[in-house]
C-alpha cells in the first residue's frame, strides 16, 4: 500500500470512531448536582428595645383666632360738632367714663323753652280742672288741656335726652382701640366716633371637625398656647349646635382669663383640649413603618422570636419622639434591622445597649446643647474611621450593621 492510502485509511477510522462515540454516550445519565447543605439558614439578627406603656393624655389640638370678650363701635345719636375727645386711643376706661362730647348747640335754650311751655300747660290744666269741677267748663275742654300738658312733658323729655346723648360714655370697661374723628369735626347722626374693646377674658375661636365634636363639651378644661409664647389655662364656653355647611366643622369657643391685659386680641393661638387618658409608648418616629395595606405601625418581636406588625395611632408628637397607642403593655420593639424582616419571620434578638428615657407628658422639653468637648478642634487631626461591620454583625457599640438605608443597593425597595 502506498503512503497516501495509509493516511486516508487512518483518517476514515478516526472519523468512524468519533461518530460511534456519540451513539454510545447518548444514553448515559447526567452527573447529579452537588448536594445542598443540610444546615438551614440562621435567623436574621435584629436589635430590639424593650418598652413599657405609660399613661398619656390624648388631646384634641386645633389652631384658632383670639377674639375680644366684647367689642363695640360708639356712634353719635345726635348731630353736631365734636367738641371734646376725653379718652384718646389706647386709654383704659371704666364703665360710665366719658369718651367724647358733642357740642349740644341750641339744645340748652330749647330745653328752657320747653320747660316754660310745660309750666304753662300745667297751669292751664289745673284751671280747666277747677272749672270742670264747678260745672262751668266741659269735659272736652279738660281733655284738650290734658293733651297739651302731655305734649309739653314729652317735648321737654326729648330735648333732655338729646342733651344727654351729646355725651358719649363707655358702656363697659375696656380700652379705646380707635377714634374715628378729630376734635372740631362734624358728626352726623349714627356717625362713628370710637371703638371700645374688652379683652378680659379672651375668647379663642376654633373649628372642630365633625368626627371629633362628640368629644367636646361646655366646661371642659383646655390649655391655650398663644403665638406670643404665653400658655394659659381656660375652659370651653361654647359649642355650636350646627356645623358650617361649607366645611362641616363646628365653632367652639374657649374662654381664657386675661385680667392684666398682657395678651392682645386678634392673634393666633393653639388649643389643646384633653379627651382621654390612654396607655402609650415613646420612641423615635423613624421606627414607624407602613404595612402592605398602608397602615402606620411598628415591628416587634414575640417571646418566640417571631416578628409581628402592630398598627398604631400617634397620641402626642414631641421634639424627641412620639407617643403611640395600640401596642401591648410591654413590647420588644425592633430598632435596627426592621427593614430586612417581615411579619411572621423568625429572627435572632440582640438587646439594645442604651435606652433613652421618655419625657414626662406635659413637661417642657428644652433642647440639650452639645458639650464643648464634643466639638472637634480646628487644629486637631481627624479621627480614624471605624471599620464598617458586615450586615447582621454588631459593631463596637453593639449596634447591628446593615440596618440603615445607606447599606442598601440603589433601587432596592424599602420594606
C-alpha positions as CSV (number, residue, x, y, z in Angstrom):
1,X,0.0,0.0,0.0
2,X,1.1,3.4,-0.7
3,X,1.7,6.1,1.9
4,X,-1.3,8.2,0.9
5,X,-3.6,5.1,1.1
6,X,-2.5,4.5,4.7
7,X,-3.1,8.1,5.7
8,X,-6.6,8.1,4.2
9,X,-7.4,4.8,6.0
10,X,-6.3,6.3,9.3
11,X,-8.4,9.4,8.9
12,X,-11.5,7.3,8.0
13,X,-11.0,5.1,11.0
14,X,-10.8,8.1,13.3
15,X,-13.9,9.6,11.8
16,X,-15.9,6.4,12.3
17,X,-14.7,6.1,16.0
18,X,-15.8,9.7,16.7
19,X,-19.3,9.2,15.2
20,X,-19.7,5.9,17.1
21,X,-18.8,7.6,20.4
22,X,-21.9,9.9,20.2
23,X,-24.3,6.9,20.0
24,X,-22.6,5.1,22.9
25,X,-22.7,8.2,25.3
26,X,-26.2,9.3,24.3
27,X,-28.0,7.0,26.8
28,X,-25.7,7.8,29.7
29,X,-27.3,9.7,32.7
30,X,-26.1,13.2,33.5
31,X,-24.0,13.8,36.6
32,X,-26.1,14.6,39.7
33,X,-26.0,18.2,41.0
34,X,-24.0,18.9,44.1
35,X,-25.8,18.1,47.3
36,X,-27.4,21.0,49.1
37,X,-26.1,21.8,52.6
38,X,-28.1,20.2,55.3
39,X,-27.9,23.2,57.7
40,X,-30.8,25.7,57.4
41,X,-30.2,29.5,57.1
42,X,-29.8,31.1,60.5
43,X,-32.4,33.7,61.7
44,X,-31.6,37.3,60.8
45,X,-30.3,39.3,63.8
46,X,-32.3,42.4,64.8
47,X,-31.7,44.9,67.6
48,X,-34.7,45.4,70.0
49,X,-35.6,47.7,72.8
50,X,-38.0,46.7,75.5
51,X,-40.6,49.3,76.3
52,X,-43.4,49.6,78.8
53,X,-46.6,51.6,78.3
54,X,-47.3,54.7,80.4
55,X,-50.5,56.8,80.7
56,X,-50.6,59.7,78.3
57,X,-53.4,62.2,77.8
58,X,-54.9,62.2,74.3
59,X,-55.8,65.8,73.4
60,X,-57.7,67.5,70.6
61,X,-55.4,70.1,69.1
62,X,-56.7,73.0,67.0
63,X,-55.5,76.3,65.7
64,X,-57.8,79.3,66.4
65,X,-58.2,83.0,66.5
66,X,-58.1,85.1,69.6
67,X,-61.2,87.4,69.9
68,X,-62.1,90.1,72.5
69,X,-64.8,89.4,75.0
70,X,-66.7,92.4,73.9
71,X,-66.2,95.0,71.1
72,X,-68.5,97.9,70.3
73,X,-68.4,100.9,68.0
74,X,-69.6,104.1,69.7
75,X,-71.8,106.1,67.4
76,X,-73.4,109.6,67.7
77,X,-77.2,109.7,68.4
78,X,-77.3,113.5,67.7
79,X,-75.6,115.5,65.0
80,X,-73.2,118.2,65.9
81,X,-69.6,119.3,66.2
82,X,-67.2,117.0,68.1
83,X,-66.3,119.3,71.0
84,X,-64.0,117.0,73.0
85,X,-62.2,113.6,72.9
86,X,-61.9,112.8,76.6
87,X,-60.3,109.3,76.0
88,X,-57.7,109.1,73.2
89,X,-56.7,105.9,71.5
90,X,-55.2,103.4,73.9
91,X,-56.9,104.8,77.0
92,X,-58.3,102.3,79.5
93,X,-61.7,103.3,80.7
94,X,-64.3,102.0,83.2
95,X,-68.0,101.7,82.7
96,X,-69.6,105.2,82.6
97,X,-66.4,107.1,81.9
98,X,-66.6,110.0,79.4
99,X,-65.2,109.1,76.0
100,X,-66.2,112.1,73.8
101,X,-68.6,115.0,73.9
102,X,-70.6,116.6,71.1
103,X,-71.5,120.4,71.1
104,X,-75.2,120.5,72.1
105,X,-75.7,123.7,70.1
106,X,-79.1,125.3,70.9
107,X,-80.4,122.3,72.8
108,X,-80.0,124.1,76.2
109,X,-82.1,127.0,75.0
110,X,-84.7,124.7,73.6
111,X,-84.8,122.9,76.9
112,X,-85.6,126.2,78.7
113,X,-88.3,127.0,76.2
114,X,-89.8,123.5,76.6
115,X,-89.8,123.9,80.4
116,X,-91.7,127.2,80.2
117,X,-94.3,125.7,77.9
118,X,-94.6,122.8,80.3
119,X,-95.3,125.2,83.2
120,X,-97.9,127.0,81.2
121,X,-99.6,123.7,80.2
122,X,-99.7,122.6,83.8
123,X,-101.4,125.9,84.9
124,X,-103.9,125.6,82.0
125,X,-104.8,122.1,83.0
126,X,-105.2,123.0,86.7
127,X,-107.6,125.9,85.7
128,X,-109.6,123.7,83.4
129,X,-109.9,121.0,86.1
130,X,-111.2,123.5,88.6
131,X,-113.8,124.9,86.1
132,X,-114.9,121.4,85.2
133,X,-115.5,120.6,88.9
134,X,-117.7,123.7,89.3
135,X,-119.6,122.8,86.1
136,X,-118.5,125.9,84.2
137,X,-116.3,124.1,81.7
138,X,-116.9,121.0,79.7
139,X,-115.1,117.6,79.7
140,X,-113.9,118.2,76.2
141,X,-112.1,121.4,77.3
142,X,-110.4,119.4,80.1
143,X,-109.2,116.7,77.7
144,X,-107.7,119.3,75.4
145,X,-105.7,120.9,78.3
146,X,-104.6,117.4,79.4
147,X,-103.3,116.6,75.9
148,X,-101.4,119.9,75.7
149,X,-99.8,119.1,79.1
150,X,-98.7,115.6,78.0
151,X,-97.2,117.0,74.8
152,X,-95.2,119.7,76.7
153,X,-93.8,117.0,79.0
154,X,-92.8,114.8,76.0
155,X,-91.1,117.7,74.3
156,X,-89.0,118.6,77.4
157,X,-88.0,114.9,77.9
158,X,-87.0,114.6,74.3
159,X,-84.7,117.6,74.5
160,X,-83.2,116.4,77.8
161,X,-82.4,113.1,76.1
162,X,-80.7,114.8,73.2
163,X,-78.5,116.8,75.6
164,X,-77.6,113.6,77.4
165,X,-76.8,111.8,74.1
166,X,-74.3,114.6,73.2
167,X,-72.1,113.0,75.9
168,X,-70.6,109.7,74.8
169,X,-69.8,107.4,77.7
170,X,-68.2,103.9,77.9
171,X,-70.9,101.2,78.2
172,X,-68.4,98.8,79.8
173,X,-64.8,98.8,81.0
174,X,-62.1,98.3,78.3
175,X,-59.7,100.0,76.0
176,X,-60.4,102.8,73.5
177,X,-58.9,101.0,70.5
178,X,-59.6,103.6,67.8
179,X,-61.0,107.1,67.4
180,X,-62.6,107.9,64.0
181,X,-62.7,111.7,64.2
182,X,-60.7,114.7,65.4
183,X,-62.0,117.4,67.7
184,X,-63.9,120.0,65.7
185,X,-65.2,117.7,63.0
186,X,-68.9,117.5,62.3
187,X,-70.6,114.2,63.5
188,X,-73.8,113.2,61.7
189,X,-76.4,111.0,63.3
190,X,-75.2,107.4,63.6
191,X,-71.7,108.6,62.8
192,X,-68.8,106.5,64.1
193,X,-66.8,108.1,67.0
194,X,-64.7,105.4,68.6
195,X,-64.2,101.6,69.1
196,X,-64.1,100.1,72.6
197,X,-62.6,96.7,73.2
198,X,-62.8,94.5,76.3
199,X,-60.0,91.8,76.4
200,X,-60.8,90.3,79.7
201,X,-61.5,87.4,79.3
202,X,-60.2,86.5,75.8
203,X,-62.2,84.2,73.5
204,X,-60.3,81.7,71.4
205,X,-62.5,80.6,68.5
206,X,-61.6,77.2,66.8
207,X,-63.2,74.9,64.2
208,X,-63.6,71.3,65.4
209,X,-64.1,68.6,62.7
210,X,-67.4,66.8,62.8
211,X,-65.7,63.5,63.7
212,X,-64.4,65.0,67.0
213,X,-67.3,67.2,68.1
214,X,-68.8,64.5,70.2
215,X,-65.8,64.6,72.4
216,X,-66.1,68.3,73.3
217,X,-68.5,69.7,75.8
218,X,-69.0,73.0,77.6
219,X,-67.0,73.4,80.8
220,X,-64.2,71.1,79.6
221,X,-60.7,72.3,80.5
222,X,-58.3,73.5,77.8
223,X,-54.8,74.7,77.5
224,X,-54.1,77.6,75.2
225,X,-50.7,78.5,73.7
226,X,-50.7,82.0,72.2
227,X,-48.4,82.9,69.4
228,X,-46.7,85.3,71.8
229,X,-45.4,82.3,73.8
230,X,-47.8,82.7,76.7
231,X,-49.5,79.5,77.9
232,X,-52.8,79.8,79.9
233,X,-55.5,77.5,81.2
234,X,-59.1,78.0,80.0
235,X,-62.4,76.3,79.6
236,X,-64.8,75.5,76.7
237,X,-67.5,78.1,77.0
238,X,-69.5,77.5,73.7
239,X,-70.1,74.6,71.3
240,X,-72.1,75.4,68.1
241,X,-75.3,73.4,67.6
242,X,-74.9,73.3,63.8
243,X,-71.9,72.7,61.5
244,X,-70.8,75.1,58.9
245,X,-72.2,73.8,55.6
246,X,-69.1,74.5,53.5
247,X,-66.5,73.0,55.9
248,X,-68.6,70.6,58.1
249,X,-66.9,72.0,61.2
250,X,-68.3,73.2,64.4
251,X,-67.4,76.5,66.0
252,X,-66.1,76.1,69.6
253,X,-65.0,78.9,71.9
254,X,-62.5,78.6,74.7
255,X,-62.5,81.4,77.4
256,X,-59.1,82.4,78.9
257,X,-58.7,84.9,81.7
258,X,-56.7,88.0,80.8
259,X,-57.0,90.3,83.9
260,X,-53.7,92.0,83.3
261,X,-54.3,92.6,79.7
262,X,-51.0,91.1,78.7
263,X,-52.3,89.3,75.7
264,X,-54.0,91.2,72.9
265,X,-56.9,90.0,70.8
266,X,-56.6,89.3,67.0
267,X,-53.6,87.0,67.2
268,X,-53.4,83.2,66.7
269,X,-53.4,80.5,69.3
270,X,-53.3,76.7,69.7
271,X,-55.8,75.0,71.9
272,X,-55.3,71.6,73.5
273,X,-58.5,70.0,74.9
274,X,-57.8,66.8,76.9
275,X,-60.1,64.0,75.7
276,X,-59.0,60.7,77.4
277,X,-56.0,59.0,79.0
278,X,-54.6,56.0,77.1
279,X,-51.5,53.8,77.6
280,X,-48.8,54.8,75.1
281,X,-45.2,54.0,74.3
282,X,-42.5,56.6,73.5
283,X,-39.9,56.2,70.8
284,X,-38.4,57.8,67.7
285,X,-40.7,58.4,64.7
286,X,-38.0,56.8,62.5
287,X,-39.1,53.4,63.8
288,X,-42.6,53.8,62.3
289,X,-43.3,52.0,59.0
290,X,-46.2,51.2,56.7
291,X,-47.7,47.8,56.1
292,X,-48.7,46.4,52.7
293,X,-52.2,47.8,53.3
294,X,-50.9,51.3,54.0
295,X,-51.4,51.1,57.8
296,X,-49.0,53.0,60.1
297,X,-47.3,50.8,62.6
298,X,-44.2,49.2,64.1
299,X,-42.5,45.9,64.1
300,X,-41.9,43.9,67.3
301,X,-40.6,40.5,68.3
302,X,-42.6,38.0,70.3
303,X,-41.1,35.8,73.1
304,X,-40.8,33.0,70.5
305,X,-38.6,35.3,68.3
306,X,-41.2,35.9,65.6
307,X,-41.7,39.3,64.0
308,X,-45.1,40.9,64.5
309,X,-46.6,44.1,62.9
310,X,-48.8,46.3,65.1
311,X,-50.9,49.2,63.7
312,X,-50.5,52.3,66.0
313,X,-52.1,55.7,66.5
314,X,-50.0,58.7,67.3
315,X,-51.2,60.3,70.6
316,X,-48.6,63.1,71.0
317,X,-45.7,64.3,69.0
318,X,-42.7,65.8,70.8
319,X,-39.3,67.1,69.7
320,X,-37.5,63.9,70.9
321,X,-40.1,61.4,69.7
322,X,-43.8,60.4,69.6
323,X,-46.2,58.7,71.9
324,X,-48.2,56.0,70.2
325,X,-51.2,53.8,71.3
326,X,-52.2,50.4,70.1
327,X,-49.3,48.3,71.4
328,X,-49.4,45.7,74.2
329,X,-48.4,46.8,77.7
330,X,-44.8,45.5,77.2
331,X,-43.2,45.1,73.8
332,X,-39.8,44.3,72.3
333,X,-39.6,47.0,69.6
334,X,-37.2,46.4,66.7
335,X,-34.9,49.4,66.5
336,X,-32.3,48.1,63.9
337,X,-33.0,45.7,61.1
338,X,-36.7,46.2,60.8
339,X,-36.4,46.9,57.1
340,X,-35.0,43.4,56.4
341,X,-37.6,41.3,58.1
342,X,-41.3,40.7,57.6
343,X,-44.2,39.8,59.9
344,X,-44.1,36.1,60.8
345,X,-40.4,35.7,60.2
346,X,-38.2,34.2,62.9
347,X,-35.3,36.4,63.9
348,X,-32.4,36.4,66.4
349,X,-32.7,39.1,69.1
350,X,-29.9,41.4,70.0
351,X,-30.7,43.6,73.0
352,X,-30.1,47.4,72.7
353,X,-27.2,48.8,74.7
354,X,-28.8,52.1,75.8
355,X,-32.4,53.2,76.3
356,X,-33.5,56.9,76.2
357,X,-35.9,57.9,78.9
358,X,-39.2,59.2,77.7
359,X,-40.1,62.8,78.6
360,X,-42.9,63.4,81.1
361,X,-46.2,64.2,79.3
362,X,-46.9,67.9,79.5
363,X,-43.4,68.8,80.7
364,X,-41.2,71.4,79.0
365,X,-38.7,69.8,76.7
366,X,-35.6,72.1,76.3
367,X,-33.1,71.2,73.6
368,X,-29.8,69.8,75.1
369,X,-26.8,71.7,73.7
370,X,-23.7,69.9,72.7
371,X,-21.0,69.9,75.3
372,X,-17.8,71.8,74.4
373,X,-15.8,68.6,74.3
374,X,-18.0,67.2,71.6
375,X,-16.9,70.0,69.2
376,X,-13.8,69.0,67.2
377,X,-10.8,71.3,67.4
378,X,-10.0,73.0,64.1
379,X,-6.3,72.1,64.6
380,X,-6.8,68.5,65.8
381,X,-6.3,65.7,63.2
382,X,-9.5,63.9,62.0
383,X,-10.3,60.8,64.0
384,X,-9.6,57.4,62.4
385,X,-12.6,55.9,60.7
386,X,-14.2,52.9,62.4
387,X,-14.5,49.7,60.4
388,X,-17.9,49.1,58.9
389,X,-19.5,45.9,60.2
390,X,-20.9,43.3,57.9
391,X,-24.7,43.1,57.6
392,X,-26.1,41.4,60.6
393,X,-22.9,41.7,62.7
394,X,-22.7,44.1,65.8
395,X,-20.2,47.0,65.7
396,X,-18.1,48.5,68.6
397,X,-21.2,49.9,70.2
398,X,-23.3,46.8,69.9
399,X,-25.5,48.1,67.1
400,X,-26.1,45.9,64.1
401,X,-24.7,46.7,60.7
402,X,-26.9,46.7,57.6
403,X,-29.9,48.2,59.3
404,X,-29.9,51.7,57.6
405,X,-30.9,52.8,54.2
406,X,-27.3,53.7,53.3
407,X,-26.4,49.9,53.3
408,X,-28.9,49.1,50.6
409,X,-28.2,49.0,46.9
410,X,-29.5,51.8,44.7
411,X,-33.0,50.9,43.6
412,X,-33.6,48.3,46.3
413,X,-37.2,48.7,47.7
414,X,-37.6,49.8,51.4
415,X,-39.8,47.4,53.4
